[in-house]
Amino acid sequence: MTTFCTTCGACCAAFRVDFAREELLSEGGPVPDGLTVPVTGRVMRMRGTDHAPPRCAALVGTIGTEARCGIYEWRSSPCRELEPGSDGCLRARRCHGLPALPESF
C-alpha cells in the first residue's frame, strides 16, 4: 500500500464493489463474509458500497486525511485490481475533491 493509499480512501467511497462468491472466507477465499451482502447466488458486494454515497464497511478513517482498508490483506479482487494513479483512482479522488497524484509517486 502506497503512502497515498493510507491517507486517501477515496476509492473505498466511490465505487460499488462486486465480486465472485468464491472470494468469501466461507468459500475458501480471503474476504470476511460479514462485510458483504449477496447480489445474486454467485455475486457478492462489499457492504456499504451500494449506498448513496457509497462507503465500504471496511474503510477506516477519514477520506483524504487518514484512511485505510481495514481488511487490506483480505480485500476482494476489484480492490486488488485498482492501481494507485489509475483512471479509477483519479476518478475517485476527483469525486472527493482530492488532487491527482504526483507523477513520481
DRENFIBA-471184 format. One record per atom (N, C-alpha, C, CB): x, y, z; residue in one letter. Coordinates in steps of 0.1 Angstrom, whole numbers, plus 2048, in hexadecimal, padded with zeros to 3 digits. Glycine has a CB too. Layout:
XYZA;...
***
This chain:
8097F4800M;800800800M;80980C800M;7F680080CM;8078157F7T;80F8217F6T;80B82B801T;80D8287E8T;813835804T;81083F80ET;80384680AT;81C84980FT;8018497FDF;7F58507F9F;7E88477FDF;7F58527EAF;7E983A7FCC;7DE8327FFC;7DA83280EC;7E18247FBC;7E4835816T;7E1835825T;7DC842829T;7EE83282DT;7DB84C821T;7D5859824T;7CA85C81BT;7E0864823T;7C7855811C;7BD858807C;7AF85280BC;7C18547F9C;7AD845807G;7A183E809G;7968417FFG;79C841817G;79884A7F6A;78E84E7ECA;7888427E5A;7948587E2A;7908397E1C;78B82D7D9C;7818257E1C;7968247D4C;7838257EEC;77A81D7F7C;76C8247F9C;78181B805C;76B8307F4A;75F8387F6A;75B83E7E8A;761843800A;75D8377DEA;75983C7D0A;7538317C7A;7658427CAA;7558257CAF;75181A7C0F;74980F7C7F;75D8147B9F;7408097C0R;73A7FD7C4R;7447F27C2R;72C7FA7BDR;7467E97CCV;7507DE7CBV;7497D07CBV;75A7DF7D7V;7487CA7BFD;7427BD7BDD;74D7B37BAD;7377BD7B2D;74B7A77BFF;75679D7BCF;74F78F7BDF;76179E7C6F;7567857B9A;7517777B9A;7507717C7A;75A76E7B1A;74576A7CAR;7437647D7R;74F75C7DBR;73675B7D6R;7567567D2E;76274D7D6E;76D7557DDE;7687477C9E;76C7627DDE;77676B7E5E;77376C7F3E;7777787DEE;7677677F8L;763768806L;76C75E80EL;754764808L;76E76281AL;77675A823L;76F74C825L;777760831L;76274C826S;75B73F828S;75C73681BS;74D74282BS;76073C810E;761734804E;770731800E;75A73C7F8E;77973580AG;787732807G;78F73E803G;7897277FDG;78874A801G;78F7567FDG;79375E809G;78675E7F4G;79776B807P;79C773811P;79277D818P;7A877B80CP;787780811V;77E78B815V;775786821V;776790809V;77578E82CP;76D78A837P;75E78B833P;76F793843P;756780835D;748780832D;74078B837D;742773836D;74378F844G;73B79984BG;73B7A7845G;73F799859G;7457A983CL;7467B6836L;7407B7828L;7557BB835L;7387AC825T;7327AB817T;7237A9818T;7397A0810T;71D7AC80DV;70F7A980BV;70D7A27FDV;7067B680BV;7047987FCP;7027917F0P;6FB79A7E5P;6FA7847F2P;6FF7997D9V;6F979F7CEV;6F17957C6V;7037A77C4V;6F778A7C3T;6F177F7BDT;6F67727C4T;6F377E7ADT;6F37677BFG;6F875A7C5G;7077597C3G;6F274F7BFG;70D7607B9R;71B75F7B6R;72376C7B8R;71D75A7A8R;71C7777BAV;7237847BCV;72078A7C9V;71E78D7B0V;72B78F7CFM;72A7957DCM;72E7A47DAM;73378E7E7M;72B7AC7E4R;72F7BB7E4R;7347BF7F1R;7227C37E0R;73E7C77F1M;7437CC7FEM;7387D5804M;7507D57FCM;7357D2811R;72A7DA818R;72E7E8818R;7297D4827R;7237F0815G;7257FF815G;728805807G;72F80381EG;72D7FD7FET;7318027F1T;7258057E8T;73B7F97EAT;7198007ECD;70D8037E4D;70580E7EAD;7057F67E2D;70A8157F4H;7038207FBH;70682D7F2H;708822809H;6FE8377F5A;7008447EEA;70284E7F9A;6F48487E5A;70E8537FBP;71A8507F4P;7208427F9P;72585B7F5P;72883C7F0P;72E82F7F4P;7398317FEP;7348287E8P;73A827807R;746827811R;747818815R;74383181DR;752812811C;754804815C;755802824C;7617FF80EC;74E7F8829A;74E7F5837A;75C7F283CA;7457E983AA;7667EF834A;7747EC838A;77C7F9839A;77A7E282FA;777804834L;77F811834L;780816843L;77881B82BL;78C819847V;78E81E854V;79482C853V;79881585CV;78F83685AG;79584385AG;78D84D852G;7A3843855G;79385884FT;78D864848T;79386583AT;78F871850T;78B865830I;790866822I;798873820I;784866818I;7A487181AG;7AD87D817G;7B6881823G;7A5888813G;7B487B82ET;7BC87F83AT;7C487383FT;7B2884845T;7BD86A844E;7C385D849E;7B9852847E;7C885E858E;7BA84B83CA;7B1840839A;7B8834834A;7A684582EA;7B2829837R;7B981C833R;7AE811832R;7C481883CR;7B180782BC;7A97FB82AC;7AB7F2837C;7AB7F381DC;7A17F083EG;7A27E884AG;7A57D9847G;7967E9852G;7A37D583BI;7A57C7837I;7AF7C682BI;7987BF834I;7B87CF82BY;7C17D081FY;7C67C381AY;7CD7DA822Y;7CB7BB823E;7D17AE81FE;7C77A481AE;7D97A882BE;7BA7A781EW;7AF79D81AW;7A57A4811W;7A8799827W;7A97AF80AR;79F7B6802R;79C7AE7F5R;7A57C47FER;7907B27EFS;78B7AB7E3S;7937AE7D7S;77D7AF7E1S;7917A77CCS;7997A87C0S;7977B67B9S;79579E7B6S;78B7BC7B9P;78A7CA7B3P;7937D47BBP;77B7CE7B4P;7947D27C8C;79C7DB7D0C;7AB7D97CDC;7997D97DFC;7AF7CC7CBR;7BD7C97C8R;7C17CE7BAR;7BF7B97C9R;7B77CE7B1E;7BA7D27A3E;7BB7E17A1E;7AF7CC79AE;7B57E97AAL;7B57F77A9L;7C37FD7ADL;7AA7FE7B2L;7CA8027A4E;7D88067A6E;7D98157AAE;7E1804799E;7E28197B3P;7E38277B6P;7E882E7AAP;7EE8297C1P;7E183A7A7G;7E484279BG;7DD83E78FG;7F3841799G;7D583378FS;7CE82E784S;7C2837781S;7C881F786S;7BB836776D;7B083E773D;7A583D77ED;7AA83A765D;7A3831783G;79982F78DG;79D83679AG;797820790G;7A983579DC;7AF83C7A9C;7AD84C7A8C;7BE8397ABC;7B085179CL;7AF85F79AL;7A086479AL;7B686378DL;79785C794R;78985F794R;7848607A3R;78185478CR;7888567ABA;7848567B9A;7898627C0A;7898497C0A;7968657BER;79C8717C5R;79487E7C1R;7AB8727C1R;79187F7B4R;78A88B7AFR;77C88C7B6R;78888B7A0R;7768807B7C;76887F7BDC;7688857CBC;7638717BDC;7738847D2H;7758887E0H;77D8957E1H;77B87E7E9H;77F89C7D6G;7868A97D6G;7958A87D9G;77F8B27E0G;79B89C7D7L;7A989A7DAL;7B189D7CDL;7AC88C7E0L;7BD8A27CEP;7C58A47C2P;7CA8977BCP;7D18AD7C5P;7CE8977AFA;7D488C7A9A;7E18887B0A;7D688E79AA;7E587C7AFL;7F28787B5L;7FE87E7ADL;7F38697B5L;8088817B4P;8148867ACP;81987C7A2P;81F88A7B6P;81F881798E;82587878DE;82F86E793E;82B880782E;83687179DS;8418697A2S;83E8627AFS;84E8717A4S;83185F7B1F;82E8587BEF;83384A7BDF;81F8587C0F;
***
